[in-house]
Amino acid sequence: MKYLSYWHDTAPAFAAASKDAVGGCFDYAVIGAGFTGLGAARKLAMEGHSVVVLEAETVGFGASGRNGGHLNNGIAHSYGHARETFGPDKARAIYKAFDDGIATIERIIADENIDCSFRHSGKLKLASKPAHYEGLARNFEALNKDADPETAMLSRADLVNEVRSDAFHGGMLQTKSAMMHMGRFVSGLGTAAARHGAVIHEKTPVTAREREGNAWRLKTPRGDILAGKVLLATGAYTTAAFPFFRRRIIPVGSFLIATRPLTDAEVAATVPGQRTYVNTMNVGNYFRLAPDNRLIWGGRARFSATSDQRSDAKAGAILRDSMAKIFPHLADIDIDYCWGGMVDMTKDRYPRAGEAEGLYYAMGYSGHGAQLATHMGEIMADLMTGRINRNPWDGLAWNAVPGHFGKPWFLPLVGAYYKALDRFQ
């Protein structure tokens, strides 16, 4: 078993990083070479601006290369919750942003000829308890009427052609959802940004920033950069150099395993619908087939802000057990990959984007960033250039998490709370 991301291991290495010394003056600097940062850099470069990307590790190192491979439309909360919180117009705009995010990815893949196994699969949210099905049905009624008529409810009997398990009591299908190979996409997106003129420096963490006239001086161990405007796109990997954002982002570990490739018969006996799947538990699981027919199975196996081989191994054992409960016929299957990464959660699980402390930012995707982040990169490029404000999160207050200064000491308590909810609800 390999303790590394399947997406990293099965994608071509990014080969377009700058070999020049770190330095110079740019119109725009982007900190973080994930989907958000690269989406912004590509668009800015295509428009003729000088742009530099500063990445502490390597392209796609963080959440963009460590997720479950889902591009799911819809929000983390129920649509009814969003409508009650923001009103129908804002709720529709937020919901539509996720649809637009998938469309943006599909457009870029076509324009840049990125080979990443993209396909519209549909997402099936599976009711783990009978009461959960009733809750999904209430959400479906509001969603189908108000924002997404392409949704559908499936009964328990309908699931026989979708997922072969007795663990579920029906589900809600969102047909616009998709999937892709995340490693190949992020490498292709970075290559496209560089081809259009963006300068991408890997292994170049930003350790400090200071104002210099109307520009920012960004300090790194390899040299300084001067930039007119700066986009912070670091998510859960935001460092202590940016304390305002660290107090508002809660890094939470999300962990995954990938089986050996399944045979056609095993696929038919497991996930014949070949969609993206997620269950309704608070401490739940999500799963899909990889392009080579491995079952990728993930979840919040442990409430931890640490992802290393020891932590990932513990989480992997928990994930194997949860997979075996849903699919007993896979209990003894070989696990080829085990990995983890940090999810950038906000207190209310809605993303945030805008400008604060003189920096532009987009983060807080709360486990739903793969489908949204590239799109938000383009939105932030438009916002920084003053062309248009399409920010769906504009106007949302973003207060610091009380008692949180970077290390989320309270995660075990949060985990215990959600496990109790799952037991009694």
LINBEL-V600530 format. One record per residue. RES is the residue in one small letter. SS is DSSP state (H for helix, E for strand, - for the rest). OMEGA is omega in whole degrees, 0 to 359 (NA if undefined). D_FIRST is the distance of its C-alpha to the first C-alpha in whole Angstrom. Layout:
RES&SS&OMEGA&D_FIRST + RES&SS&OMEGA&D_FIRST
This chain:
m&-&179&0 + k&E&177&4 + y&-&175&6 + l&-&184&9 + s&-&174&11 + y&H&181&11 + w&H&178&15 + h&H&188&15 + d&H&186&12 + t&-&177&14 + a&-&175&18 + p&-&179&20 + a&-&176&21 + f&-&187&24 + a&-&186&27 + a&-&177&30 + a&-&180&30 + s&-&175&33 + k&-&180&34 + d&-&175&37 + a&-&178&38 + v&-&180&37 + g&-&177&41 + g&-&181&44 + c&E&182&45 + f&E&174&44 + d&E&185&45 + y&E&171&42 + a&E&177&38 + v&E&178&35 + i&E&181&33 + g&-&182&29 + a&-&169&28 + g&-&183&26 + f&H&183&28 + t&H&184&31 + g&H&181&31 + l&H&176&31 + g&H&178&33 + a&H&184&36 + a&H&179&36 + r&H&183&36 + k&H&179&39 + l&H&180&41 + a&H&179&40 + m&H&180&41 + e&-&175&44 + g&-&179&45 + h&-&173&44 + s&-&186&43 + v&E&176&40 + v&E&177&37 + v&E&180&33 + l&E&184&32 + e&-&183&28 + a&-&181&27 + e&-&179&24 + t&-&181&23 + v&-&179&24 + g&-&184&22 + f&-&187&20 + g&-&187&21 + a&H&181&21 + s&H&179&22 + g&H&185&18 + r&-&185&16 + n&-&184&18 + g&-&178&18 + g&-&181&20 + h&E&170&23 + l&E&189&26 + n&-&173&28 + n&-&185&32 + g&-&186&34 + i&-&182&33 + a&-&180&32 + h&-&169&35 + s&-&178&37 + y&H&178&39 + g&H&177&42 + h&H&179&41 + a&H&181&41 + r&H&178&45 + e&H&183&46 + t&H&189&45 + f&H&188&46 + g&-&188&48 + p&H&183&48 + d&H&180&48 + k&H&179&45 + a&H&178&43 + r&H&180&43 + a&H&178&43 + i&H&180&40 + y&H&182&38 + k&H&180&40 + a&H&179&38 + f&H&173&34 + d&H&181&36 + d&H&179&37 + g&H&179&34 + i&H&178&32 + a&H&178&35 + t&H&178&35 + i&H&181&31 + e&H&179&32 + r&H&182&35 + i&H&178&34 + i&H&180&31 + a&H&183&34 + d&H&185&36 + e&H&178&34 + n&-&181&32 + i&-&179&29 + d&-&184&26 + c&-&174&24 + s&-&178&24 + f&-&171&26 + r&E&173&28 + h&E&185&30 + s&-&191&28 + g&-&177&30 + k&E&177&28 + l&E&175&29 + k&E&192&29 + l&E&180&29 + a&-&181&31 + s&-&178&30 + k&-&178&33 + p&H&179&37 + a&H&178&38 + h&H&177&35 + y&H&178&36 + e&H&178&40 + g&H&176&39 + l&H&181&37 + a&H&177&40 + r&H&178&42 + n&H&179&40 + f&H&182&40 + e&H&179&44 + a&H&184&44 + l&H&183&42 + n&H&182&43 + k&H&194&46 + d&H&191&46 + a&-&188&43 + d&-&181&41 + p&-&181&43 + e&-&174&40 + t&E&179&38 + a&E&174&38 + m&E&177&38 + l&E&178&36 + s&-&177&37 + r&-&180&35 + a&H&180&36 + d&H&186&36 + l&H&185&32 + v&H&179&32 + n&H&184&31 + e&-&183&29 + v&-&186&26 + r&-&178&26 + s&-&176&26 + d&-&187&29 + a&-&189&28 + f&-&188&30 + h&-&183&33 + g&-&181&34 + g&E&176&33 + m&E&182&34 + l&E&175&33 + q&E&195&34 + t&-&183&34 + k&-&184&34 + s&-&186&30 + a&E&175&28 + m&E&176&24 + m&-&173&23 + h&-&188&20 + m&H&181&20 + g&H&180&19 + r&H&179&21 + f&H&184&24 + v&H&175&24 + s&H&178&24 + g&H&179&27 + l&H&177&29 + g&H&178&29 + t&H&178&30 + a&H&179&33 + a&H&179&34 + a&H&179&34 + r&H&179&36 + h&-&173&38 + g&-&178&39 + a&-&176&37 + v&E&185&36 + i&E&178&32 + h&E&173&31 + e&-&181&28 + k&-&184&27 + t&-&180&30 + p&-&175&31 + v&E&185&34 + t&E&180&35 + a&E&176&39 + r&E&176&41 + e&E&178&45 + r&E&175&48 + e&E&188&50 + g&-&179&52 + n&-&183&51 + a&E&174&48 + w&E&168&45 + r&E&178&44 + l&E&184&40 + k&E&176&39 + t&E&177&36 + p&-&184&35 + r&-&181&35 + g&E&182&39 + d&E&177&41 + i&E&170&41 + l&E&181&44 + a&E&179&44 + g&E&179&46 + k&E&186&44 + v&E&173&40 + l&E&175&37 + l&E&184&35 + a&-&187&32 + t&-&175&29 + g&H&182&28 + a&H&181&26 + y&H&177&26 + t&-&186&30 + t&-&180&31 + a&H&176&34 + a&H&182&36 + f&H&188&36 + p&H&179&37 + f&H&183&39 + f&H&178&36 + r&H&181&34 + r&-&183&36 + r&-&179&36 + i&-&177&32 + i&E&178&30 + p&E&181&26 + v&E&181&24 + g&E&170&20 + s&E&193&18 + f&E&184&15 + l&E&169&13 + i&E&175&10 + a&E&181&9 + t&E&166&9 + r&E&176&10 + p&E&177&13 + l&-&172&16 + t&-&177&19 + d&H&179&22 + a&H&179&23 + e&H&176&20 + v&H&181&21 + a&H&181&25 + a&-&186&24 + t&-&182&22 + v&-&182&23 + p&-&179&26 + g&-&178&27 + q&-&177&24 + r&-&162&25 + t&E&185&24 + y&E&173&24 + v&E&178&25 + n&E&190&26 + t&-&179&29 + m&-&176&28 + n&-&172&28 + v&-&192&25 + g&-&181&23 + n&E&175&21 + y&E&186&21 + f&E&178&19 + r&E&171&19 + l&E&171&18 + a&-&178&17 + p&-&178&19 + d&-&173&17 + n&-&168&17 + r&E&170&13 + l&E&176&14 + i&E&188&14 + w&E&184&15 + g&E&178&16 + g&E&175&19 + r&-&186&20 + a&-&178&18 + r&-&176&20 + f&-&186&23 + s&-&174&22 + a&-&179&23 + t&-&173&20 + s&-&173&16 + d&-&186&15 + q&H&181&11 + r&H&180&13 + s&H&181&15 + d&H&180&12 + a&H&177&10 + k&H&180&14 + a&H&180&14 + g&H&178&11 + a&H&177&12 + i&H&181&15 + l&H&177&14 + r&H&179&13 + d&H&181&16 + s&H&177&18 + m&H&181&17 + a&H&178&18 + k&H&180&21 + i&H&182&22 + f&-&184&20 + p&H&182&21 + h&H&178&20 + l&H&186&16 + a&-&185&16 + d&-&183&14 + i&-&178&12 + d&-&174&8 + i&E&185&6 + d&E&183&4 + y&E&174&5 + c&E&182&7 + w&E&178&10 + g&E&178&14 + g&E&183&17 + m&E&173&21 + v&E&182&23 + d&E&182&27 + m&E&166&29 + t&-&184&33 + k&-&182&35 + d&-&177&36 + r&-&169&33 + y&-&178&35 + p&-&175&34 + r&E&177&37 + a&E&179&38 + g&E&181&41 + e&E&177&43 + a&E&180&43 + e&-&179&44 + g&-&180&45 + l&E&170&42 + y&E&184&40 + y&E&170&37 + a&E&184&35 + m&E&179&32 + g&-&185&31 + y&-&170&30 + s&-&177&28 + g&-&180&25 + h&-&186&27 + g&-&185&27 + a&-&182&25 + q&-&189&28 + l&-&194&31 + a&H&179&30 + t&H&177&31 + h&H&178&34 + m&H&175&35 + g&H&178&35 + e&H&178&37 + i&H&180&39 + m&H&175&39 + a&H&177&40 + d&H&181&43 + l&H&182&44 + m&H&179&44 + t&H&180&46 + g&-&183&49 + r&-&181&49 + i&-&175&48 + n&-&178&46 + r&-&186&44 + n&-&182&42 + p&-&182&41 + w&-&181&41 + d&-&176&44 + g&-&178&46 + l&-&176&43 + a&-&181&44 + w&-&181&41 + n&-&177&42 + a&-&175&40 + v&-&182&38 + p&-&177&40 + g&-&184&39 + h&-&181&36 + f&-&177&36 + g&-&178&32 + k&-&186&30 + p&-&182&30 + w&-&188&31 + f&-&185&31 + l&H&178&28 + p&H&178&28 + l&H&178&31 + v&H&179&30 + g&H&179&27 + a&H&180&30 + y&H&182&32 + y&H&176&30 + k&H&177&29 + a&H&177&32 + l&H&181&33 + d&H&182&31 + r&H&190&32 + f&H&180&36 + q&-&NA&36
